[in-house]
Amino acid sequence: MKNFPPEALEAVAAYFQTLAEPTRLQILNFLRQGERNVGELAQLCGCTAANVSRHLALLTKQGIVEREGRGTSVYYLIADASIYTLCDLVCDNIARQLERDVERQQAFARPAPT
């Protein structure tokens, strides 16, 4: 992001904003296993097809997923697999933070009375 103009930073923020929604992250996890159609994703996510379609539209707009039509069906797949590298990096960082929090809490825990 070094020396990015404000317009570019806005595009970066929009990309991250797209990822800042749990249902979209859930959709990405399901697509990690392979392509799916809206109905399949809706059932897996426990959402309506309309809701999943809106999420997929945003993910498609950001170039994270792509649509592939086959006859009367449309399937969604990951357009850029590097999204998983980014997500794994963030998830690993959060896991480390949680481990540190647990260690800190244990350091201040009172011993059980005997």
PyMOL CGO cylinders between C-alpha atoms (Angstrom):
from pymol import cmd
from pymol.cgo import CYLINDER

trace = [
    CYLINDER, 0.00, 0.00, 0.00, 3.06, 2.19, 0.08, 0.3, 1, 1, 1, 1, 1, 1,
    CYLINDER, 3.06, 2.19, 0.08, 2.51, 5.35, -1.95, 0.3, 1, 1, 1, 1, 1, 1,
    CYLINDER, 2.51, 5.35, -1.95, -0.98, 4.32, -3.07, 0.3, 1, 1, 1, 1, 1, 1,
    CYLINDER, -0.98, 4.32, -3.07, -3.19, 7.24, -4.11, 0.3, 1, 1, 1, 1, 1, 1,
    CYLINDER, -3.19, 7.24, -4.11, -6.44, 7.73, -2.16, 0.3, 1, 1, 1, 1, 1, 1,
    CYLINDER, -6.44, 7.73, -2.16, -8.49, 6.14, -4.95, 0.3, 1, 1, 1, 1, 1, 1,
    CYLINDER, -8.49, 6.14, -4.95, -6.46, 2.95, -4.75, 0.3, 1, 1, 1, 1, 1, 1,
    CYLINDER, -6.46, 2.95, -4.75, -6.81, 2.86, -0.97, 0.3, 1, 1, 1, 1, 1, 1,
    CYLINDER, -6.81, 2.86, -0.97, -10.57, 3.15, -1.38, 0.3, 1, 1, 1, 1, 1, 1,
    CYLINDER, -10.57, 3.15, -1.38, -10.50, 0.10, -3.67, 0.3, 1, 1, 1, 1, 1, 1,
    CYLINDER, -10.50, 0.10, -3.67, -8.45, -1.83, -1.08, 0.3, 1, 1, 1, 1, 1, 1,
    CYLINDER, -8.45, -1.83, -1.08, -10.90, -0.83, 1.65, 0.3, 1, 1, 1, 1, 1, 1,
    CYLINDER, -10.90, -0.83, 1.65, -13.85, -1.97, -0.50, 0.3, 1, 1, 1, 1, 1, 1,
    CYLINDER, -13.85, -1.97, -0.50, -12.15, -5.34, -1.02, 0.3, 1, 1, 1, 1, 1, 1,
    CYLINDER, -12.15, -5.34, -1.02, -11.66, -5.83, 2.72, 0.3, 1, 1, 1, 1, 1, 1,
    CYLINDER, -11.66, -5.83, 2.72, -15.17, -4.58, 3.41, 0.3, 1, 1, 1, 1, 1, 1,
    CYLINDER, -15.17, -4.58, 3.41, -16.48, -7.34, 1.15, 0.3, 1, 1, 1, 1, 1, 1,
    CYLINDER, -16.48, -7.34, 1.15, -14.65, -9.87, 3.33, 0.3, 1, 1, 1, 1, 1, 1,
    CYLINDER, -14.65, -9.87, 3.33, -15.94, -8.30, 6.55, 0.3, 1, 1, 1, 1, 1, 1,
    CYLINDER, -15.94, -8.30, 6.55, -19.18, -10.27, 6.58, 0.3, 1, 1, 1, 1, 1, 1,
    CYLINDER, -19.18, -10.27, 6.58, -19.47, -13.75, 8.16, 0.3, 1, 1, 1, 1, 1, 1,
    CYLINDER, -19.47, -13.75, 8.16, -21.85, -15.18, 5.54, 0.3, 1, 1, 1, 1, 1, 1,
    CYLINDER, -21.85, -15.18, 5.54, -19.46, -14.24, 2.73, 0.3, 1, 1, 1, 1, 1, 1,
    CYLINDER, -19.46, -14.24, 2.73, -16.60, -15.92, 4.57, 0.3, 1, 1, 1, 1, 1, 1,
    CYLINDER, -16.60, -15.92, 4.57, -18.79, -18.98, 5.01, 0.3, 1, 1, 1, 1, 1, 1,
    CYLINDER, -18.79, -18.98, 5.01, -19.53, -18.98, 1.26, 0.3, 1, 1, 1, 1, 1, 1,
    CYLINDER, -19.53, -18.98, 1.26, -15.80, -18.78, 0.54, 0.3, 1, 1, 1, 1, 1, 1,
    CYLINDER, -15.80, -18.78, 0.54, -15.21, -21.76, 2.83, 0.3, 1, 1, 1, 1, 1, 1,
    CYLINDER, -15.21, -21.76, 2.83, -17.80, -23.80, 0.94, 0.3, 1, 1, 1, 1, 1, 1,
    CYLINDER, -17.80, -23.80, 0.94, -16.34, -22.77, -2.42, 0.3, 1, 1, 1, 1, 1, 1,
    CYLINDER, -16.34, -22.77, -2.42, -12.93, -23.88, -1.17, 0.3, 1, 1, 1, 1, 1, 1,
    CYLINDER, -12.93, -23.88, -1.17, -14.31, -27.42, -1.44, 0.3, 1, 1, 1, 1, 1, 1,
    CYLINDER, -14.31, -27.42, -1.44, -15.42, -26.87, -5.04, 0.3, 1, 1, 1, 1, 1, 1,
    CYLINDER, -15.42, -26.87, -5.04, -17.85, -25.00, -7.22, 0.3, 1, 1, 1, 1, 1, 1,
    CYLINDER, -17.85, -25.00, -7.22, -21.48, -24.69, -6.13, 0.3, 1, 1, 1, 1, 1, 1,
    CYLINDER, -21.48, -24.69, -6.13, -24.70, -23.17, -7.35, 0.3, 1, 1, 1, 1, 1, 1,
    CYLINDER, -24.70, -23.17, -7.35, -26.81, -20.64, -5.41, 0.3, 1, 1, 1, 1, 1, 1,
    CYLINDER, -26.81, -20.64, -5.41, -29.24, -23.26, -4.15, 0.3, 1, 1, 1, 1, 1, 1,
    CYLINDER, -29.24, -23.26, -4.15, -26.49, -25.45, -2.76, 0.3, 1, 1, 1, 1, 1, 1,
    CYLINDER, -26.49, -25.45, -2.76, -24.80, -22.50, -1.07, 0.3, 1, 1, 1, 1, 1, 1,
    CYLINDER, -24.80, -22.50, -1.07, -28.10, -21.28, 0.37, 0.3, 1, 1, 1, 1, 1, 1,
    CYLINDER, -28.10, -21.28, 0.37, -28.80, -24.68, 1.89, 0.3, 1, 1, 1, 1, 1, 1,
    CYLINDER, -28.80, -24.68, 1.89, -25.27, -24.99, 3.30, 0.3, 1, 1, 1, 1, 1, 1,
    CYLINDER, -25.27, -24.99, 3.30, -25.35, -21.47, 4.75, 0.3, 1, 1, 1, 1, 1, 1,
    CYLINDER, -25.35, -21.47, 4.75, -28.90, -21.68, 6.06, 0.3, 1, 1, 1, 1, 1, 1,
    CYLINDER, -28.90, -21.68, 6.06, -29.86, -18.55, 4.10, 0.3, 1, 1, 1, 1, 1, 1,
    CYLINDER, -29.86, -18.55, 4.10, -32.31, -17.78, 1.34, 0.3, 1, 1, 1, 1, 1, 1,
    CYLINDER, -32.31, -17.78, 1.34, -31.18, -18.05, -2.25, 0.3, 1, 1, 1, 1, 1, 1,
    CYLINDER, -31.18, -18.05, -2.25, -31.82, -14.31, -2.66, 0.3, 1, 1, 1, 1, 1, 1,
    CYLINDER, -31.82, -14.31, -2.66, -29.55, -13.50, 0.27, 0.3, 1, 1, 1, 1, 1, 1,
    CYLINDER, -29.55, -13.50, 0.27, -26.77, -15.75, -1.04, 0.3, 1, 1, 1, 1, 1, 1,
    CYLINDER, -26.77, -15.75, -1.04, -27.17, -14.22, -4.51, 0.3, 1, 1, 1, 1, 1, 1,
    CYLINDER, -27.17, -14.22, -4.51, -26.58, -10.73, -3.08, 0.3, 1, 1, 1, 1, 1, 1,
    CYLINDER, -26.58, -10.73, -3.08, -23.44, -11.92, -1.30, 0.3, 1, 1, 1, 1, 1, 1,
    CYLINDER, -23.44, -11.92, -1.30, -22.19, -13.65, -4.44, 0.3, 1, 1, 1, 1, 1, 1,
    CYLINDER, -22.19, -13.65, -4.44, -22.78, -10.48, -6.47, 0.3, 1, 1, 1, 1, 1, 1,
    CYLINDER, -22.78, -10.48, -6.47, -20.48, -8.53, -4.14, 0.3, 1, 1, 1, 1, 1, 1,
    CYLINDER, -20.48, -8.53, -4.14, -17.84, -11.28, -4.17, 0.3, 1, 1, 1, 1, 1, 1,
    CYLINDER, -17.84, -11.28, -4.17, -18.04, -11.37, -7.97, 0.3, 1, 1, 1, 1, 1, 1,
    CYLINDER, -18.04, -11.37, -7.97, -17.78, -7.58, -8.25, 0.3, 1, 1, 1, 1, 1, 1,
    CYLINDER, -17.78, -7.58, -8.25, -14.53, -7.69, -6.27, 0.3, 1, 1, 1, 1, 1, 1,
    CYLINDER, -14.53, -7.69, -6.27, -13.16, -10.48, -8.49, 0.3, 1, 1, 1, 1, 1, 1,
    CYLINDER, -13.16, -10.48, -8.49, -13.02, -12.99, -5.65, 0.3, 1, 1, 1, 1, 1, 1,
    CYLINDER, -13.02, -12.99, -5.65, -15.48, -15.43, -7.24, 0.3, 1, 1, 1, 1, 1, 1,
    CYLINDER, -15.48, -15.43, -7.24, -16.62, -15.94, -10.78, 0.3, 1, 1, 1, 1, 1, 1,
    CYLINDER, -16.62, -15.94, -10.78, -19.79, -17.27, -12.37, 0.3, 1, 1, 1, 1, 1, 1,
    CYLINDER, -19.79, -17.27, -12.37, -19.89, -20.07, -14.86, 0.3, 1, 1, 1, 1, 1, 1,
    CYLINDER, -19.89, -20.07, -14.86, -23.11, -20.80, -16.73, 0.3, 1, 1, 1, 1, 1, 1,
    CYLINDER, -23.11, -20.80, -16.73, -23.92, -24.35, -17.74, 0.3, 1, 1, 1, 1, 1, 1,
    CYLINDER, -23.92, -24.35, -17.74, -27.20, -24.73, -19.52, 0.3, 1, 1, 1, 1, 1, 1,
    CYLINDER, -27.20, -24.73, -19.52, -29.82, -23.31, -17.19, 0.3, 1, 1, 1, 1, 1, 1,
    CYLINDER, -29.82, -23.31, -17.19, -27.57, -23.47, -14.11, 0.3, 1, 1, 1, 1, 1, 1,
    CYLINDER, -27.57, -23.47, -14.11, -24.98, -21.02, -12.85, 0.3, 1, 1, 1, 1, 1, 1,
    CYLINDER, -24.98, -21.02, -12.85, -22.08, -22.22, -10.74, 0.3, 1, 1, 1, 1, 1, 1,
    CYLINDER, -22.08, -22.22, -10.74, -19.78, -20.12, -8.62, 0.3, 1, 1, 1, 1, 1, 1,
    CYLINDER, -19.78, -20.12, -8.62, -16.12, -20.80, -8.12, 0.3, 1, 1, 1, 1, 1, 1,
    CYLINDER, -16.12, -20.80, -8.12, -13.10, -19.03, -6.71, 0.3, 1, 1, 1, 1, 1, 1,
    CYLINDER, -13.10, -19.03, -6.71, -11.57, -16.64, -9.22, 0.3, 1, 1, 1, 1, 1, 1,
    CYLINDER, -11.57, -16.64, -9.22, -8.39, -15.96, -7.25, 0.3, 1, 1, 1, 1, 1, 1,
    CYLINDER, -8.39, -15.96, -7.25, -7.16, -18.72, -4.93, 0.3, 1, 1, 1, 1, 1, 1,
    CYLINDER, -7.16, -18.72, -4.93, -4.85, -16.26, -3.18, 0.3, 1, 1, 1, 1, 1, 1,
    CYLINDER, -4.85, -16.26, -3.18, -7.92, -15.21, -1.17, 0.3, 1, 1, 1, 1, 1, 1,
    CYLINDER, -7.92, -15.21, -1.17, -7.31, -18.32, 0.92, 0.3, 1, 1, 1, 1, 1, 1,
    CYLINDER, -7.31, -18.32, 0.92, -3.73, -17.30, 1.62, 0.3, 1, 1, 1, 1, 1, 1,
    CYLINDER, -3.73, -17.30, 1.62, -5.04, -13.98, 2.91, 0.3, 1, 1, 1, 1, 1, 1,
    CYLINDER, -5.04, -13.98, 2.91, -7.80, -15.61, 4.98, 0.3, 1, 1, 1, 1, 1, 1,
    CYLINDER, -7.80, -15.61, 4.98, -5.43, -18.21, 6.42, 0.3, 1, 1, 1, 1, 1, 1,
    CYLINDER, -5.43, -18.21, 6.42, -2.97, -15.48, 7.38, 0.3, 1, 1, 1, 1, 1, 1,
    CYLINDER, -2.97, -15.48, 7.38, -5.67, -13.53, 9.21, 0.3, 1, 1, 1, 1, 1, 1,
    CYLINDER, -5.67, -13.53, 9.21, -7.13, -16.65, 10.88, 0.3, 1, 1, 1, 1, 1, 1,
    CYLINDER, -7.13, -16.65, 10.88, -3.68, -17.75, 12.06, 0.3, 1, 1, 1, 1, 1, 1,
    CYLINDER, -3.68, -17.75, 12.06, -3.05, -14.30, 13.49, 0.3, 1, 1, 1, 1, 1, 1,
    CYLINDER, -3.05, -14.30, 13.49, -6.37, -14.34, 15.36, 0.3, 1, 1, 1, 1, 1, 1,
    CYLINDER, -6.37, -14.34, 15.36, -5.65, -17.85, 16.70, 0.3, 1, 1, 1, 1, 1, 1,
    CYLINDER, -5.65, -17.85, 16.70, -2.27, -16.65, 18.04, 0.3, 1, 1, 1, 1, 1, 1,
    CYLINDER, -2.27, -16.65, 18.04, -3.94, -13.66, 19.70, 0.3, 1, 1, 1, 1, 1, 1,
    CYLINDER, -3.94, -13.66, 19.70, -6.50, -15.91, 21.36, 0.3, 1, 1, 1, 1, 1, 1,
    CYLINDER, -6.50, -15.91, 21.36, -3.74, -18.22, 22.63, 0.3, 1, 1, 1, 1, 1, 1,
    CYLINDER, -3.74, -18.22, 22.63, -1.91, -15.23, 24.11, 0.3, 1, 1, 1, 1, 1, 1,
    CYLINDER, -1.91, -15.23, 24.11, -5.13, -14.06, 25.76, 0.3, 1, 1, 1, 1, 1, 1,
    CYLINDER, -5.13, -14.06, 25.76, -5.65, -17.47, 27.34, 0.3, 1, 1, 1, 1, 1, 1,
    CYLINDER, -5.65, -17.47, 27.34, -2.05, -17.51, 28.59, 0.3, 1, 1, 1, 1, 1, 1,
    CYLINDER, -2.05, -17.51, 28.59, -2.49, -14.05, 30.12, 0.3, 1, 1, 1, 1, 1, 1,
    CYLINDER, -2.49, -14.05, 30.12, -5.73, -15.08, 31.81, 0.3, 1, 1, 1, 1, 1, 1,
    CYLINDER, -5.73, -15.08, 31.81, -4.09, -18.20, 33.21, 0.3, 1, 1, 1, 1, 1, 1,
    CYLINDER, -4.09, -18.20, 33.21, -1.22, -16.13, 34.59, 0.3, 1, 1, 1, 1, 1, 1,
    CYLINDER, -1.22, -16.13, 34.59, -3.71, -14.17, 36.70, 0.3, 1, 1, 1, 1, 1, 1,
    CYLINDER, -3.71, -14.17, 36.70, -5.92, -17.08, 37.67, 0.3, 1, 1, 1, 1, 1, 1,
    CYLINDER, -5.92, -17.08, 37.67, -6.11, -17.81, 41.33, 0.3, 1, 1, 1, 1, 1, 1,
    CYLINDER, -6.11, -17.81, 41.33, -5.14, -21.28, 42.42, 0.3, 1, 1, 1, 1, 1, 1,
    CYLINDER, -5.14, -21.28, 42.42, -8.02, -23.46, 43.51, 0.3, 1, 1, 1, 1, 1, 1,
    CYLINDER, -8.02, -23.46, 43.51, -8.45, -23.59, 47.29, 0.3, 1, 1, 1, 1, 1, 1,
    CYLINDER, -8.45, -23.59, 47.29, -7.37, -26.82, 48.90, 0.3, 1, 1, 1, 1, 1, 1,
]
cmd.load_cgo(trace, "trace")
